[in-house]
Amino acid sequence: MLVDGPDGNIEVFVEGHENPQGIALIAHPHPLFGGTADNKVVTTLARAFREKGCITLRPHFRGVGGSEGEHDHGDAETEDLVALHAWARSRYAAQPSDSGAPLPVYLAGFSFGAYVTTRLAARLAATGDPARWLVLVGTAAGFVEGARSYQAAAVAPDTLVIHGSADETVRLDNVLAWAGLLNLPVVVIPGADHFFHRRLHLIRDLIHRAWRS
């Protein structure tokens, strides 16, 4: 599906739910290093959110697949997700939750996508429409080899932050330094690398255990 964005089309993969209880917007890793919406961590996140009753949206960042525009190190990417969030709010406004209130929005991201998600969450909170819950995996924070230094935004204290102890792309120390300033707990998966090979099921399990309805 193509959605109008600030600089052209945003390609987004939407998977519905017969009894939607929320909308989950999930961001993928760095597009200049092979990141796409089909990344296994991203699809694992989407599966977990669908299992909890969410419609899931997995957009391609600008320059990937059918998404137009050029990579902008997270700035324009944040604007794209703001536009996609507004589209989702409008598109699914007619599908209220059991309480009669608008569907809550959940945000999740992996690596560069987690970094952009922190920025999106801050924007939404500033406009009075905060996300119900965030899940951040392998968050790009601090200096990342081959990329740049990332200043992830502050997030809500109930955010689920998951990182691998053996992450070779984003050092665990980077994430602990960012989270420490926020008094934010970090769930560390022993032996997990950046892509959580053979440990993807643990991400899904953690979301189920910590679910914020």
Beta strands, then each sheet from edge to edge (+ up, - down):
strand 1: 2-5
strand 2: 8-15
strand 3: 22-27
strand 4: 54-59
strand 5: 105-110
strand 6: 133-137
strand 7: 142-143
strand 8: 149-150
strand 9: 160-164
strand 10: 187-189
sheet 1: 1+ 2- 4+ 3+ 5+ 6+ 9+ 10+
sheet 2: 7+ 8-
end
